[in-house]
């Protein structure tokens, strides 16, 4: 009889699928194990915990192998516990980056989690096959009763001694590992319609960033590559299934895609797929931190791409202490300009709470990103991840972290009657950055998300900059008003600020204790608590309170500019009125599941489209019409299909906004914008069909 081996990359599916990527990591391990031991083992892969437990109930496995990440660590540990309780003979094996790399904490991990027999902290294919070979020869009891190391594996034997096997060198030629896609092992996850296909072309990272697990020594020591033939075969295979199941996106999960000259061939192939099949419509990737000029050039023809620059900070002292090279702002601005020439989006990532950061260095980083003309500034809080340099004992002593804990948004649920919550460790203060600084910027980041990170206000922000106003000055002006006023729109913002405080806890136990009470767990189900605050801002600003925020921000712009240029009062009011109507028409009444409003018409006194098409090269006053004209903004058929597919994939309804939160992290809001139907002509006004 064949041994049953169940692999699982588990995700919560409480209100929406929280980890909506195909299980590629455990798919590689499963495919390699099947290639070696397929005649002796029945190998299956799971994403949903309920499906896993149902299979365990009817056909218990001999081995349970679970992928362990920061976003599903509690879930996979719970699954292992439930399996062990009912079937103690099952060998439980976990693998992934959510595991400490120092022996002291490894021992503590096994003491706290006796349901785990083995852990594989790095690439799993060869270590798991080593373990599987030993298991098939002698069984789990013989392994755990002894102390023989297994290369690539860590376990605690029955004498409570942690046995650490020698590290396994990553092969340079990764084609020795069979493709789980080409072997048909991941078909049903794409066919499910809820998961984004994920492809890897390269493994390893040559950089040394202190906050990132991919930059530790084991991952840096060797690079591995899949062949171009293998990559293209996988992409073609995925495309065929994706098209049949209305899947529109693709994720490239290399640590630094585009860093190597060979990546150009992959980009060219993706471009051909887009030309032939209109897939992928959205391409996400972790782009390389070097060779950016060539990357921008290569990506210029591919649609649906956002180019992300992980700056983190522009302060030289901060960068030195996280082992990042200094930022050349002039060169960075040139890259952004090239991205814009290709009609793509430039996204800057920054982290608050890094060592040696201060309030002044962080606001200066934000200003630098604005001056480089990034479309988006994505702010993150420093997370302390297992296996990273910034989580070492030395770093804790040196920087004196103020550590709090947060529930990871949407990553919670009830599994077989047991509560499960995913919790992250975040730095909210150091010896140079106080808790008050963290709260200030956590709130300020919400304003960035509302005003900057969705392109809704692109025309307004350009207008402000054309008025010789430093954008950072106006943002601070608005922020201070938001924090202190009590009108309707700032009221929504104050809810966000309050949640920035209440999302933090002193310990994981405090979070678990609070949300394990039914009345508090229901707050997660209703969305009252436990949201991703940045995504919550996106949904509030683009959907729930869109018109309120548009009117508020334009009122604030008019107030600020009239105070600065009182002699231009009448012109400023007229110019802002046209821009306000244009922005309102881009997005208003789109997210109506029953009746999507395809087009909006309105009257203007300036040729807005010409101003935009000329890339804002001249003041809007240069585009004043001799007589009022009509402008029509309209959704195309592809946008209508996208909106409908988003509703379906993310289970969006009036009672479930979690889907919008999740979708906002995958699809930029500007994908939904109505576009001008034609250039404005000075003519007799038509009936105005929208509300300003």
C-alpha positions as CSV (number, residue, x, y, z in Angstrom):
1,X,0.0,0.0,0.0
2,X,1.3,3.5,-0.9
3,X,2.2,5.9,1.9
4,X,0.0,9.0,1.9
5,X,1.8,12.3,2.0
6,X,-0.3,15.4,2.4
7,X,1.2,18.8,1.5
8,X,-0.5,22.0,2.5
9,X,0.0,25.7,2.0
10,X,-2.9,26.7,4.1
11,X,-5.0,29.8,3.8
12,X,-7.8,31.3,5.8
13,X,-11.1,31.6,3.9
14,X,-13.2,33.2,6.6
15,X,-14.6,36.0,4.5
16,X,-12.2,36.1,1.6
17,X,-9.2,33.9,0.6
18,X,-6.4,35.5,2.6
19,X,-3.4,33.9,0.9
20,X,-4.6,33.8,-2.7
21,X,-1.5,32.5,-4.5
22,X,-1.1,29.0,-5.9
23,X,0.8,26.7,-3.5
24,X,4.0,26.9,-5.5
25,X,6.5,26.3,-2.7
26,X,5.1,23.1,-1.4
27,X,4.2,22.2,-5.1
28,X,7.9,22.1,-5.9
29,X,8.6,19.8,-2.9
30,X,5.7,17.6,-3.7
31,X,6.6,17.3,-7.4
32,X,10.2,16.4,-6.6
33,X,9.1,13.8,-4.0
34,X,6.7,12.3,-6.5
35,X,9.5,12.1,-9.1
36,X,11.6,10.0,-6.7
37,X,9.0,8.1,-4.7
38,X,5.8,8.3,-6.7
39,X,5.5,4.5,-6.9
40,X,5.6,4.3,-3.1
41,X,3.7,7.4,-2.1
42,X,0.3,8.9,-2.8
43,X,1.0,12.7,-2.8
44,X,-1.7,15.4,-2.5
45,X,-1.7,19.2,-2.1
46,X,-4.2,21.3,-0.1
47,X,-4.9,25.1,0.4
48,X,-8.2,25.1,2.3
49,X,-7.9,23.7,5.9
50,X,-11.4,22.3,5.8
51,X,-10.5,20.2,2.8
52,X,-7.3,19.0,4.4
53,X,-9.1,17.9,7.7
54,X,-11.9,16.2,5.7
55,X,-9.3,14.2,3.9
56,X,-7.4,13.4,7.1
57,X,-10.7,12.2,8.6
58,X,-11.5,9.8,5.8
59,X,-7.9,8.8,4.8
60,X,-5.3,9.7,7.5
61,X,-1.9,10.5,6.0
62,X,1.4,9.0,7.0
63,X,3.1,12.3,6.6
64,X,1.7,15.8,6.9
65,X,4.0,18.5,5.3
66,X,2.9,22.1,5.8
67,X,4.3,25.4,4.4
68,X,5.0,27.8,7.3
69,X,5.0,31.6,6.7
70,X,4.3,34.6,8.9
71,X,0.8,34.8,7.4
72,X,-0.2,31.2,8.2
73,X,2.1,30.0,10.9
74,X,-0.7,29.6,13.6
75,X,-3.0,27.9,11.1
76,X,-0.5,25.3,10.0
77,X,0.5,24.7,13.6
78,X,-3.1,24.2,14.5
79,X,-3.6,21.8,11.6
80,X,-0.6,19.8,12.8
81,X,-1.9,19.7,16.3
82,X,-5.4,18.5,15.2
83,X,-3.9,15.8,13.1
84,X,-1.5,14.6,15.8
85,X,-4.3,14.5,18.4
86,X,-6.4,12.2,16.3
87,X,-3.6,10.3,14.6
88,X,-0.4,10.4,16.8
89,X,1.5,8.2,14.3
90,X,1.4,10.8,11.6
91,X,4.9,12.4,11.0
92,X,4.5,16.2,10.9
93,X,7.0,18.2,8.8
94,X,6.9,22.0,8.5
95,X,9.0,24.1,6.2
96,X,9.5,27.8,5.3
97,X,10.9,31.0,6.6
98,X,8.8,31.4,9.8
99,X,11.4,29.6,11.9
100,X,14.2,31.0,14.0
101,X,17.7,30.3,12.8
102,X,19.6,30.4,16.2
103,X,19.7,27.1,18.1
104,X,18.4,28.7,21.4
105,X,15.1,29.8,19.7
106,X,14.9,26.6,17.6
107,X,14.8,24.5,20.8
108,X,12.2,26.8,22.3
109,X,10.1,26.4,19.1
110,X,10.0,22.6,19.5
111,X,9.2,22.9,23.2
112,X,6.3,25.1,22.5
113,X,5.1,23.1,19.5
114,X,5.4,19.4,20.4
115,X,3.0,18.6,17.5
116,X,5.9,19.4,15.0
117,X,8.4,16.5,14.4
118,X,10.6,18.1,11.8
119,X,11.3,21.6,10.3
120,X,13.0,22.4,7.0
121,X,14.0,26.1,7.1
122,X,15.3,26.6,3.5
123,X,14.7,25.1,0.1
124,X,12.7,22.0,0.8
125,X,13.0,19.6,-2.2
126,X,16.2,17.8,-1.3
127,X,15.8,17.9,2.5
128,X,12.3,16.5,2.3
129,X,13.4,13.8,0.0
130,X,16.2,12.9,2.4
131,X,13.6,12.7,5.2
132,X,11.1,10.8,3.1
133,X,13.8,8.3,2.2
134,X,14.7,7.7,5.9
135,X,11.0,7.5,6.8
136,X,10.3,4.8,4.1
137,X,13.3,2.8,5.3
138,X,12.8,2.9,9.1
139,X,9.7,4.8,10.1
140,X,9.3,7.9,12.3
141,X,9.8,6.2,15.6
142,X,13.3,4.9,14.7
143,X,14.3,8.4,13.5
144,X,13.0,10.2,16.6
145,X,14.5,7.6,18.9
146,X,18.0,8.2,17.5
147,X,20.1,11.2,16.9
148,X,21.3,10.8,13.3
149,X,21.2,14.1,11.5
150,X,19.2,14.4,8.2
151,X,20.7,16.9,5.8
152,X,18.6,20.0,5.5
153,X,16.3,19.0,8.4
154,X,16.0,20.0,12.1
155,X,14.2,17.9,14.6
156,X,13.9,17.2,18.3
157,X,14.4,13.6,19.3
158,X,12.7,11.7,22.1
159,X,15.5,12.7,24.5
160,X,14.5,16.4,23.8
161,X,17.8,17.1,22.0
162,X,17.5,19.3,18.8
163,X,19.3,17.5,15.9
164,X,20.5,19.8,13.1
165,X,21.4,18.4,9.8
166,X,24.0,19.8,7.5
167,X,22.8,22.5,5.2
168,X,22.0,21.5,1.6
169,X,23.6,23.5,-1.2
170,X,21.1,24.9,-3.7
171,X,21.7,23.5,-7.2
172,X,22.5,26.1,-9.8
173,X,20.3,24.2,-12.3
174,X,16.9,24.2,-10.8
175,X,15.4,22.1,-13.6
176,X,16.3,19.0,-11.6
177,X,13.1,19.8,-9.7
178,X,10.1,18.9,-11.9
179,X,7.5,21.6,-12.5
180,X,4.3,21.2,-10.4
181,X,2.5,23.1,-13.1
182,X,3.6,20.9,-16.1
183,X,2.9,17.9,-14.0
184,X,-0.7,19.0,-13.5
185,X,-0.4,19.2,-9.7
186,X,-1.6,22.9,-9.5
187,X,-4.4,22.9,-12.1
188,X,-7.2,22.8,-9.7
189,X,-6.0,25.8,-7.8
190,X,-6.0,28.0,-11.0
191,X,-9.4,26.5,-11.9
192,X,-10.7,27.5,-8.5
193,X,-10.6,31.1,-9.7
194,X,-9.5,32.4,-6.3
195,X,-5.8,32.0,-6.7
196,X,-3.2,34.0,-8.6
197,X,-0.7,31.8,-10.6
198,X,2.8,32.3,-9.3
199,X,6.0,31.5,-11.2
200,X,9.6,31.4,-10.1
201,X,12.5,31.8,-12.5
202,X,15.4,32.3,-10.1
203,X,16.2,31.5,-6.4
204,X,18.5,33.4,-4.1
205,X,19.3,37.0,-3.4
206,X,22.7,38.7,-3.7
207,X,21.8,41.6,-1.4
208,X,22.2,42.0,2.4
209,X,19.2,43.9,3.6
210,X,19.0,43.4,7.3
211,X,15.2,43.3,7.5
212,X,14.6,40.6,4.9
213,X,14.7,36.9,5.3
214,X,15.8,36.4,1.7
215,X,19.1,38.2,2.5
216,X,20.4,35.8,5.1
217,X,23.6,33.9,4.5
218,X,22.0,30.6,3.4
219,X,19.9,32.4,0.7
220,X,22.8,34.5,-0.5
221,X,25.4,31.7,-0.7
222,X,24.2,30.4,-4.1
223,X,21.9,31.3,-6.9
224,X,19.7,28.9,-8.8
225,X,18.0,29.3,-12.2
226,X,15.3,27.5,-14.1
227,X,15.9,27.2,-17.8
228,X,14.2,29.6,-20.3
229,X,12.5,26.6,-21.9
230,X,11.0,25.5,-18.6
231,X,9.9,29.1,-17.7
232,X,8.1,29.6,-21.1
233,X,6.5,26.2,-21.0
234,X,5.0,27.0,-17.5
235,X,3.8,30.4,-18.6
236,X,2.1,28.9,-21.7
237,X,0.5,26.1,-19.6
238,X,-0.7,28.6,-17.0
239,X,-2.1,30.9,-19.7
240,X,-4.3,28.2,-21.2
241,X,-5.9,27.4,-17.8
242,X,-6.2,31.0,-16.7
243,X,-8.1,32.0,-19.9
244,X,-10.6,29.2,-19.3
245,X,-11.3,30.3,-15.7
246,X,-11.3,34.2,-16.0
247,X,-8.0,34.5,-14.1
248,X,-6.4,37.8,-15.1
249,X,-3.2,38.2,-13.1
250,X,0.3,36.6,-12.8
251,X,2.9,36.9,-10.0
252,X,6.6,36.5,-10.5
253,X,8.0,35.6,-7.1
254,X,11.8,35.9,-7.7
255,X,13.5,38.1,-5.1
256,X,14.9,40.3,-7.8
257,X,13.2,39.7,-11.1
258,X,14.8,41.8,-13.9
259,X,18.3,41.8,-12.2
260,X,19.8,39.4,-14.7
261,X,20.1,39.8,-18.5
262,X,18.3,36.5,-19.0
263,X,15.1,38.0,-17.6
264,X,14.6,40.0,-20.7
265,X,13.6,36.8,-22.5
266,X,10.9,36.1,-19.9
267,X,9.6,39.7,-20.3
268,X,9.6,39.3,-24.1
269,X,7.6,36.1,-23.8
270,X,5.1,37.6,-21.4
271,X,4.6,40.5,-23.9
272,X,3.9,37.9,-26.6
273,X,1.3,36.2,-24.4
274,X,-0.3,39.6,-23.8
275,X,-0.4,40.2,-27.6
276,X,-1.8,36.8,-28.4
277,X,-4.0,36.0,-25.4
278,X,-4.5,39.2,-23.4
279,X,-2.9,37.5,-20.4
280,X,-1.7,38.5,-18.0
281,X,-3.7,41.7,-17.7
282,X,-1.9,42.4,-14.4
283,X,1.7,41.5,-13.8
284,X,3.1,41.6,-10.3
285,X,6.8,41.0,-9.5
286,X,9.5,41.7,-6.9
287,X,11.8,43.6,-9.2
288,X,15.6,43.7,-8.8
289,X,17.3,46.4,-6.8
290,X,20.1,46.8,-9.5
291,X,20.3,47.4,-13.2
292,X,17.1,49.5,-13.1
293,X,17.7,51.4,-16.3
294,X,17.7,48.2,-18.3
295,X,14.7,46.9,-16.4
296,X,12.6,49.9,-17.1
297,X,13.5,49.7,-20.8
298,X,12.6,46.0,-21.0
299,X,9.3,46.4,-19.2
300,X,8.2,49.4,-21.2
301,X,6.1,47.4,-23.7
302,X,4.4,45.1,-21.1
303,X,1.0,46.3,-19.8
304,X,-0.4,46.0,-16.4
305,X,3.0,46.4,-14.7
306,X,3.8,48.5,-11.6
307,X,7.4,49.2,-11.2
308,X,8.3,49.1,-7.5
309,X,11.4,50.7,-6.0
310,X,12.0,49.5,-2.4
311,X,13.8,52.6,-1.2
312,X,12.8,52.1,2.5
313,X,14.7,55.3,3.5
314,X,16.8,58.0,1.8
315,X,18.8,58.7,4.9
316,X,22.4,57.5,4.6
317,X,22.8,56.5,8.2
318,X,19.6,54.5,8.2
319,X,20.5,52.8,5.0
320,X,24.0,51.9,6.2
321,X,22.6,50.2,9.3
322,X,20.2,48.0,7.3
323,X,23.0,47.2,4.8
324,X,21.5,49.1,1.8
325,X,23.5,51.3,-0.5
326,X,22.8,55.1,-0.5
327,X,20.1,56.4,-2.8
328,X,21.0,58.5,-5.8
329,X,17.9,60.7,-6.0
330,X,18.8,62.2,-9.3
331,X,19.2,58.8,-10.9
332,X,16.0,57.6,-9.2
333,X,14.0,60.5,-10.6
334,X,15.3,59.7,-14.1
335,X,14.1,56.1,-13.6
336,X,10.7,57.3,-12.6
337,X,10.5,59.6,-15.7
338,X,11.3,56.6,-17.9
339,X,8.6,54.5,-16.2
340,X,6.1,57.3,-17.0
341,X,7.3,57.6,-20.6
342,X,6.2,53.9,-20.9
343,X,2.9,54.8,-19.4
344,X,3.6,52.6,-16.4
345,X,3.2,53.2,-12.7
346,X,6.2,53.9,-10.3
347,X,5.7,52.7,-6.7
348,X,8.1,53.6,-3.9
349,X,8.2,51.4,-0.7
350,X,9.3,53.0,2.6
351,X,9.6,51.5,6.1
352,X,9.0,53.3,9.3
353,X,10.8,52.3,12.5
354,X,14.1,51.4,11.0
355,X,17.3,51.7,13.2
356,X,18.5,55.3,13.5
357,X,15.4,56.7,11.9
358,X,13.9,59.9,13.4
359,X,10.7,61.9,12.7
360,X,12.8,64.2,10.6
361,X,14.5,61.5,8.5
362,X,11.2,59.8,7.7
363,X,9.3,63.0,6.6
364,X,12.4,63.8,4.5
365,X,12.2,60.3,2.9
366,X,8.5,61.0,2.0
367,X,9.4,64.4,0.6
368,X,12.2,62.8,-1.5
369,X,9.8,60.3,-2.9
370,X,7.3,63.0,-3.8
371,X,10.0,65.1,-5.5
372,X,11.1,62.0,-7.6
373,X,7.5,62.0,-8.9
374,X,6.5,58.6,-7.7
375,X,2.8,57.7,-8.4
376,X,2.5,55.7,-5.1
377,X,4.4,55.8,-1.8
378,X,3.7,52.5,0.0
379,X,4.5,52.8,3.7
380,X,5.3,49.8,5.9
381,X,6.0,49.3,9.5
382,X,9.2,47.4,10.4
383,X,8.3,43.8,11.0
384,X,10.8,41.6,12.9
385,X,11.0,38.4,10.8
386,X,12.6,35.1,11.9
387,X,16.1,34.7,10.5
388,X,16.8,38.3,9.8
389,X,19.7,40.4,11.0
390,X,17.5,43.0,12.6
391,X,15.9,40.3,14.7
392,X,19.2,39.2,16.2
393,X,19.9,39.5,19.9
394,X,22.6,42.0,19.1
395,X,20.2,44.2,17.2
396,X,17.6,44.1,20.0
397,X,20.3,45.3,22.5
398,X,21.7,47.9,20.1
399,X,18.5,49.6,19.0
400,X,16.3,49.0,22.0
401,X,13.1,48.2,20.1
402,X,9.7,49.0,21.4
403,X,7.8,45.9,20.1
404,X,4.1,45.5,19.8
405,X,1.9,42.9,18.2
406,X,-0.8,43.2,15.5
407,X,-3.3,40.8,14.0
408,X,-2.4,40.2,10.4
409,X,-5.5,41.5,8.4
410,X,-7.9,38.8,7.2
411,X,-5.7,36.0,8.6
412,X,-8.0,34.6,11.2
413,X,-10.7,31.9,11.4
414,X,-12.3,29.0,13.2
415,X,-10.9,25.6,12.3
416,X,-12.7,22.6,13.6
417,X,-14.1,24.7,16.4
418,X,-10.7,26.2,17.3
419,X,-9.8,29.9,16.9
420,X,-6.7,30.7,14.9
421,X,-5.1,34.1,14.5
422,X,-1.9,35.2,12.7
423,X,0.1,37.8,14.6
424,X,3.1,39.9,13.6
425,X,5.8,41.6,15.6
426,X,6.3,45.2,14.7
427,X,8.7,47.9,15.8
428,X,6.9,51.1,17.0
429,X,9.9,52.7,18.6
430,X,13.7,52.6,18.9
431,X,16.3,54.6,20.8
432,X,15.9,57.3,18.1
433,X,12.2,57.0,17.1
434,X,9.5,57.2,19.8
435,X,6.1,55.7,20.0
436,X,4.5,59.2,19.3
437,X,6.5,59.4,16.1
438,X,5.1,56.0,15.0
439,X,1.5,57.0,15.7
440,X,2.0,60.3,13.9
441,X,3.3,58.6,10.8
442,X,0.9,55.7,10.9
443,X,-1.8,58.4,10.7
444,X,0.1,60.4,8.0
445,X,0.5,57.3,5.9
446,X,-3.3,57.0,5.8
447,X,-3.4,60.4,4.2
448,X,-0.8,59.3,1.7
449,X,-2.9,56.4,0.8
450,X,-6.0,58.5,0.4
451,X,-4.4,61.3,-1.7
452,X,-1.4,59.8,-3.4
453,X,-1.6,56.0,-3.6
454,X,-4.5,55.5,-6.0
455,X,-4.1,58.1,-8.7
456,X,-7.5,59.5,-8.0
457,X,-6.1,62.9,-7.2
458,X,-3.3,63.0,-9.8
459,X,-4.7,66.1,-11.6
460,X,-5.2,67.9,-8.3
461,X,-1.7,67.2,-7.1
462,X,-0.2,68.3,-10.4
463,X,-2.2,71.5,-10.2
464,X,-0.9,72.2,-6.7
465,X,2.7,71.6,-7.8
466,X,2.1,73.9,-10.8
467,X,1.1,76.6,-8.3
468,X,4.6,76.6,-6.9
469,X,3.6,74.8,-3.7
470,X,5.7,72.1,-2.2
471,X,3.5,69.1,-2.1
472,X,4.8,68.0,1.3
473,X,3.8,71.4,2.8
474,X,0.2,71.0,1.5
475,X,0.0,67.4,2.8
476,X,1.1,68.5,6.2
477,X,-1.5,71.3,6.1
478,X,-4.3,68.9,5.2
479,X,-3.1,66.4,7.8
480,X,-3.2,68.9,10.6
481,X,-6.7,69.8,9.6
482,X,-7.8,66.2,9.4
483,X,-6.5,65.5,12.9
484,X,-8.3,68.5,14.5
485,X,-11.6,69.1,12.6
486,X,-14.8,67.3,13.3
487,X,-16.6,67.6,9.9
488,X,-17.8,64.4,8.2
489,X,-14.8,63.4,6.1
490,X,-12.3,64.0,8.8
491,X,-14.6,62.0,11.0
492,X,-14.0,59.0,8.9
493,X,-10.3,59.7,9.1
494,X,-10.4,59.9,12.9
495,X,-11.8,56.3,12.9
496,X,-8.6,55.3,11.1
497,X,-6.4,57.2,13.5
498,X,-8.1,55.5,16.5
499,X,-7.6,52.1,14.9
500,X,-3.9,52.9,14.5
501,X,-3.8,52.9,18.3
502,X,-6.1,50.0,19.0
503,X,-4.5,47.6,16.5
504,X,-1.4,47.3,18.7
505,X,-1.1,44.9,21.6
506,X,1.5,44.1,24.2
507,X,1.6,40.4,23.6
508,X,0.2,37.7,21.3
509,X,-1.6,36.3,24.2
510,X,-3.5,39.5,24.7
511,X,-4.7,39.3,21.1
512,X,-5.7,35.7,21.3
513,X,-7.5,36.2,24.6
514,X,-9.5,39.2,23.3
515,X,-10.6,37.8,20.0
516,X,-11.3,34.3,21.3
517,X,-14.4,35.8,23.0
518,X,-17.3,35.4,20.6
519,X,-18.5,39.0,20.9
520,X,-15.0,40.3,20.0
521,X,-14.5,37.7,17.2
522,X,-17.7,39.0,15.7
523,X,-16.0,42.4,15.4
524,X,-13.6,40.8,13.0
525,X,-16.4,39.2,11.0
526,X,-18.2,42.6,10.6
527,X,-15.0,44.4,9.7
528,X,-15.2,46.6,12.8
529,X,-11.7,45.4,13.8
530,X,-8.8,43.6,12.2
531,X,-8.6,45.3,8.8
532,X,-5.5,46.3,6.8
533,X,-5.5,50.0,7.6
534,X,-3.9,51.1,4.4
535,X,-6.4,49.1,2.3
536,X,-9.2,50.4,4.5
537,X,-8.1,53.9,3.5
538,X,-8.2,52.9,-0.1
539,X,-11.7,51.5,0.1
540,X,-12.9,54.5,2.2
541,X,-11.4,57.0,-0.2
542,X,-12.4,55.3,-3.5
543,X,-15.7,53.7,-2.6
544,X,-17.4,54.2,0.8
545,X,-16.8,58.0,1.2
546,X,-15.5,58.9,-2.2
547,X,-17.6,62.0,-2.9
548,X,-17.1,63.2,0.7
549,X,-13.3,63.0,0.4
550,X,-13.2,64.6,-3.1
551,X,-15.1,67.6,-1.9
552,X,-13.1,67.8,1.3
553,X,-9.7,67.7,-0.4
554,X,-10.7,70.2,-3.1
555,X,-12.1,72.6,-0.4
556,X,-8.7,72.3,1.4
557,X,-6.8,73.0,-1.8
558,X,-8.9,76.0,-2.6
559,X,-8.6,77.3,0.9
560,X,-4.8,76.9,0.9
561,X,-4.2,78.4,-2.6
562,X,-6.6,81.3,-2.0
563,X,-4.6,82.1,1.1
564,X,-1.4,82.0,-0.9
565,X,-2.7,83.8,-4.0
566,X,-5.7,85.9,-3.1
567,X,-5.3,88.0,-6.3
568,X,-6.1,84.9,-8.4
569,X,-9.2,84.0,-6.5
570,X,-11.7,83.8,-9.3
571,X,-9.4,81.8,-11.6
572,X,-8.4,79.3,-8.8
573,X,-12.0,78.6,-8.0
574,X,-12.9,78.0,-11.7
575,X,-9.9,75.9,-12.4
576,X,-10.4,73.7,-9.3
577,X,-14.1,73.3,-10.2
578,X,-13.2,71.7,-13.5
579,X,-10.6,69.4,-12.0
580,X,-13.0,68.5,-9.2
581,X,-15.7,67.4,-11.7
582,X,-13.2,65.5,-13.7
583,X,-12.0,63.5,-10.7
584,X,-15.5,62.9,-9.5
585,X,-16.4,61.5,-12.9
586,X,-13.5,59.1,-13.0
587,X,-14.8,56.9,-10.2
588,X,-18.2,57.9,-9.0
589,X,-20.9,55.2,-9.0
590,X,-18.7,52.6,-10.6
591,X,-18.8,50.1,-7.7
592,X,-22.5,49.4,-8.0
593,X,-22.8,45.7,-8.4
594,X,-26.4,45.8,-9.7
595,X,-25.9,48.7,-12.1
596,X,-22.4,49.8,-13.1
597,X,-22.7,53.3,-14.5
598,X,-20.7,53.2,-17.8
599,X,-20.4,56.9,-18.6
600,X,-20.6,60.4,-17.1
601,X,-21.0,63.7,-18.9
602,X,-20.3,67.2,-17.5
603,X,-19.5,70.7,-18.6
604,X,-16.1,72.4,-18.2
605,X,-14.5,75.7,-19.0
606,X,-11.0,74.3,-19.5
607,X,-9.7,71.6,-21.9
608,X,-8.8,69.1,-19.2
609,X,-7.9,66.3,-21.6
610,X,-5.4,68.4,-23.5
611,X,-3.8,69.5,-20.2
612,X,-3.4,65.9,-19.2
613,X,-2.3,64.7,-22.7
614,X,0.4,67.4,-22.7
615,X,1.6,65.8,-19.4
616,X,0.8,69.0,-17.5
617,X,3.6,70.8,-19.3
618,X,1.7,74.1,-19.0
619,X,-0.6,75.7,-16.4
620,X,-4.3,74.7,-16.8
621,X,-5.0,78.4,-17.4
622,X,-3.4,77.9,-20.9
623,X,-6.2,75.6,-21.7
624,X,-9.2,77.8,-21.0
625,X,-12.0,77.4,-23.5
626,X,-13.6,80.3,-25.3
627,X,-17.0,78.8,-24.5
628,X,-18.0,76.0,-22.1
629,X,-17.7,72.5,-23.5
630,X,-18.9,69.0,-22.7
631,X,-16.7,66.2,-21.6
632,X,-17.7,62.5,-21.4
633,X,-15.8,59.9,-19.4
634,X,-16.6,56.2,-20.1
635,X,-15.7,52.7,-19.0
636,X,-14.7,50.3,-21.7
637,X,-15.8,46.7,-22.0
638,X,-12.6,45.3,-20.5
639,X,-13.0,47.4,-17.4
640,X,-16.6,46.2,-17.0
641,X,-15.4,42.6,-17.2
642,X,-12.7,43.4,-14.7
643,X,-15.1,44.9,-12.2
644,X,-17.5,41.9,-12.5
645,X,-14.6,39.4,-12.2
646,X,-13.4,41.2,-9.0
647,X,-16.9,40.9,-7.5
648,X,-16.9,37.2,-8.2
649,X,-13.3,36.4,-7.2
650,X,-13.4,38.2,-3.9
651,X,-16.9,37.5,-2.8
652,X,-17.8,41.1,-2.7
653,X,-21.3,42.1,-1.5
654,X,-22.9,45.0,0.5
655,X,-22.4,42.9,3.6
656,X,-18.8,41.8,2.9
657,X,-16.3,44.6,2.2
658,X,-13.3,42.4,3.0
659,X,-13.2,41.5,-0.7
660,X,-12.7,45.2,-1.6
661,X,-9.8,45.4,1.0
662,X,-8.2,42.3,-0.6
663,X,-8.8,43.5,-4.2
664,X,-7.3,46.9,-3.4
665,X,-4.0,45.2,-2.6
666,X,-3.9,43.4,-6.0
667,X,-5.5,45.9,-8.4
668,X,-4.8,49.6,-8.4
669,X,-7.9,51.7,-8.3
670,X,-6.9,53.5,-11.5
671,X,-7.6,50.3,-13.4
672,X,-11.3,51.2,-12.9
673,X,-11.2,54.9,-14.0
674,X,-13.5,56.1,-16.7
675,X,-11.5,57.5,-19.6
676,X,-12.3,60.6,-21.7
677,X,-14.4,59.5,-24.7
678,X,-13.3,62.3,-26.9
679,X,-11.5,65.7,-26.8
680,X,-13.5,68.6,-25.6
681,X,-15.0,70.9,-28.1
682,X,-16.4,74.4,-27.5
683,X,-20.0,74.0,-28.2
684,X,-23.5,74.5,-26.8
685,X,-23.7,72.8,-23.5
686,X,-25.4,69.4,-23.4
687,X,-27.4,68.2,-20.5
688,X,-25.2,67.6,-17.5
689,X,-25.7,64.1,-16.3
690,X,-23.6,63.9,-13.1
691,X,-23.7,65.4,-9.7
692,X,-20.7,67.5,-8.9
